[in-house]
Amino acid sequence: MTAKTELKEIVKTDDKAEIMESVLLGGDLSKLNPGQRVSYYQKVCESIGLNPLTKPFDYIQLNGKLTLYAKKDATDQLRNKHSVSIDDVAVDETETHFIVKVKGHDGNGRTDVEVGVVGKKDMQGNFGNAYMKAVTKAKRRLTLSLCGLGWLDETEIETIPDAKPVNVGENGEINNPDPIGDKAWEFWTALVEQADKLKIKHGNPDRAKMTTGDLRQAYDELRSSVEAAQAQEESGG
């Protein structure tokens, strides 16, 4: 059964086509309702032979989309299932980074090479831990590559500025760990009204999905634009 066929079974709504396009082409799981999200998660695990009860994947917000990334349990299970073996580990050390290149093969004899890079200032400046993290990162990337999965591994998440972990419950509900308070939202709404009067383009944040930190950043950026426009108006520009 293909991923598209499986998704047809999961999505039982009038806007099925739009949701399928969003998930299959855009990779945005936020378009699914909680029940569909749980079903999709289970189908993904089943399709690659992982136990969903161990929660091998978790969620992140990346480039405005809710998607999955592989945790340690996912790569451990995949390594065992596909008989992934490491053949060689080469470490290159620069002034600022540990660069680890690993070579390996799976049970079918397919070979591959992957790299893991970690800054020496990572792990609170502990060189030993940073070194081990670079090795682990390379091995996990190799495992995912050999298994034909284009997933991000959890060791990569912290190095991607736009990647934000998202707390999704077992029932598929997206839980916001840092909800926006009423007062903060009032300030934002008032600023948006000013921006509209000045004909300044701005986004329309979803309060339920944003954190206080997200709103603060959006507020500061829009406020700068509003103040610049007001200054221009006052100068007669």
Buried (B, 14 or more C-beta within 10 A) or exposed (E): EEEEEBBEEBBEEEEEEEBBEBBEEEEBBBBBBBEBBBBBBBBBBEEBEBEBEEBBBBBBBBEEBBBBBBBEBBBBBBBEBBEBEBEEBEBEEEEEBBBBBBBBBBEEEBEBBBBBBBBBEBBEEEEEEBBBBBBBBBBBBBBBBBBEBEBBBBBBBEEEEEBBBBEBEEEBEBEBEEEBEEEBBEBBEEBBEBBEEBEBEBEEBEBEBBBBEBBBEBBEEBBEBBEEBEEEEEEEE
